[in-house]
Amino acid sequence: MRAAGRSVRTRLRDRIAASDPGLLRLTAGLRTVGAIALTLAVLAALRADVHLLVAGAMAAMVATFAIREKQLGAQAVTLALGLPVALASVCLGAVLNARLYAGDIFFVVLIFCAVYGRRFGDRGTALGLIGFQVYFLSLFVGATLSSLPALCGVIALAFCSSALLRFAVVPATPTAVLQRLRLAFRARLAQLVSAQLDLLDAGTDEMDKALEAVRDGTARLHESAMMIQSRLDEGTPDESAARLVQRRIADAEIAAERLGLLLLTARTAERADTLTLHLPGAPAPSVGQSAVPDEATATLRRDLQALRTLVLRAGSGDSGTALAHVRNRLLGYRDEENLPPASAAVQDVFRGIGELARAVLGLRIALDGPQDESDDSPATARSREELDAEDAAIDAGGEEAEPAEETGLRRPTTRAAVQVAVGSSLAIVGGELLSTQRWYWAVLTCWIVFLNTASTGEILVKGYRRLLGTVFGVVAGIVLAGLVGQHTWTAFALVLVLIFAMFYVAPLSYTLMSFFVTAMLGLLYTLLHTYSLDVLLLRVEETALGAACGVAAAALVLPVRTDRRTNELLGTVLERLVAVTEAAVGQLSGGPADELLDKARDLDQALADLRAATQPLIHPVTPLRARRHTARYVVALLETCAYHARTLAATAELLPTHPSIAADPRLRGAAARTVRNIEAIAARVADEHAPALVVTGPSIASLLGSDAGTPRYGRITDRVLRHLERLDEAVVGLARPLDVPVAAPQK
């Protein structure tokens, strides 16, 4: 019974870890709600009036969510600096509240400074956010000179409550966050193996659904890997440990993605295109094999289930003969003599299982330390020796030079500050025409749509989502206000629930976040005895006005068109793709070692930035359907290129430690055409009139004089050739949607 309960808890823990990597959303929600609840409890004990209760709740929320640094010491410094900023802001709000023109001018200046402060990193962003939001708080509660001492005391209490929750009740050290992110990576890896198992069993009518689940699982695993990458420097004791974890995470991610591709190939009539795993909505290839299990398929199903168990138990501290037996059997598939009788495609899947089992073993050693080796088989012992040799070869590398920053009005923070200042000025004028009492809602919306956006299209989409969430939130606010009536503490309890929901869903859906914010405001208006249907409808009007002013400012003042933004990011992706490909091929050709995985992660980050910037182009409401399909296709092709380049980089890093992998100087010449094609596409992206030309030709295998038309999976050299060929094909595929001419070489 106890074991069953522990199993349920373990499954629940893994599910939560996979849905909220690092428990970052849960931590943010609990910390914010706890700070607000503590502030309200102290104020209630002091018998503060409802205006001070509302001010305390808002100040505690701002003091908690504004701090973004990862190190606790840096958080403490920013919080300490934020208190005088907040006190100065509320004092100025109380003084200028009754002075129409002076207050409006100061508000615009404050907004400009708050946005410009982003150039100083997380601390500048946090202090600017605190200054703006606390000034807004003073307008919301109607701060006056007579109420100023009480308001300052409430804000100081809110900051102390936030500090107590952050550093004592719900602490989140970089090491602890990284540990939870590792757990999330394992949980998502197990989920991906489960999706791959469903792909194995899927019938003809279920293939598209099963393939989509594998796509989602692969994308979620990659997201976890990127989150771990961003936390390695703060969460590991030294650079060597960080590089070791980075390497093992990359190995597991690559092996899992390769296993999915091999499974898809085994289930379909022909070798699956890697693009199929990266293009959302792409139909599954035609099924070429029956889903009725034969002996090999039954064994494959058993081993996939065992692999999932191995992944889930890798970080639990479990050990024993049964787990060792499973690990030994799966690692044995790395040897040709242990492969069961089956078709070549199915045997490839068994090899893929062996490679992923090796990656899981390496991940466990890197994260949990040395393991009991008494039950190792020869295949497992050999895998450990390979991993030990790789670990010993890992050494810290030099830092790359930082790219030169733009200056003047071309600097993103300066441009955004000017844009939001102009948009806020328009919002103040228009907002006061709608309401002389609550004009600041338009300014708040204009401010918010500029946060974390970089192009006119992104601002337009964010404004649309905020307006949509506000409309539905108004309806919810009407219902909740009617249910709560004058029950103050019931309303505050619902406010806490809505705030938690707001923070928990914020990274997932901006529309839902706006919905919860607006519903919460309906309750706050009820508490302030200013609730009415007209007030909530005015909220919608002010939101629409603020979004329109933000879009107008972004479109007319120092505009950054979506096309320009995506082209810049596309150029960065192509530049980093060249860097990874050249460095990996150079090392595989016998050249000097390079920081390959760092370059590969830089490529992944650039691709993530591009994916985010294309959201306005692929949004469902965009009228340009052909353009939407093109953007999705280009991003999918780039993800395919990144996968092959990442795999080449990981394989190249094996070269110094694996005597079975020999450098081949011919690879450099064979890959030269691919590199030139990427550079040609990059030139056309940078200048549409550039005389760029993509050249096709014989396969890379033929350029090396290889007769490996269907290379064997077990040979590293053949695997390198296969990835180079797929990369070459994907790069040529990029030419058509990007309008780059393609020509075969003249004979």
Buried (B, 14 or more C-beta within 10 A) or exposed (E): EEEEEEEEEBEEEBEBBBBBBBBBBBBBBBBBBBBBBBBBEBBBEEEBEBBBBBBBBBBBBBBBBBBBBBEBEBBBBBBEBBBEBBBEBBBBBBBBBEEEEEBBBBBBEBBBBBBBBBBEEBBBBBBBBBBBBBBBBBBBBBBBEEBBEBBBBBBBBBBBBBBBBBBEEBEBEBEBBBBBBBBBBBBBBBBBBBBBBBBBBBEEEBBBEBBBBBBBBBBBBBBBBBBBBBBBEBBBEEBEBBBBBBBBBBBBBBBBBBBBBBBBBBBBEEBBBBBBBBBEEBEBBEBEBEBEEEEBBEBBBEBBBBBBBBBBBBBBEEEEEEBBEBBBBBBBBBBEEBBEEBEEBBBBBBBBBBBBBBBBBBBBBBBEEEBEEEBBBEBBEBBBEBBBBBBEBBEEBEEEEEEEEEEEEEBEBBBBBBBBBBBBBBBBBBBBEBBEEBBBBBBBBBBBBBBEBBBBBBBBBBBBBBBBBBBBBBBBBBEBBEEBEEEBEBBBBBBBBBBBBBBBBBEEEBBBBBBBBBBBBBBBBBBBEEBEEEBBEBBBBBBBBBBBBBBBBBBEBBBBEBEEBBBBBBBBBBBBBBBBBBBBBBBBBEBEBBBBBBBBBBBBBBBBBBBEBBBBBBBEEBEEEEEBBBBBBBBBBBBBBBBBBBBBBBBBBBBBBBEEBEBBEBBBEBBEBBBBBBBBBBBBBBEEEEEBBBBBEEBBBBBBEBEBEEBBBBBBBBBBBBBBBBBBBBBBBBBBBBEBEEEEEEE
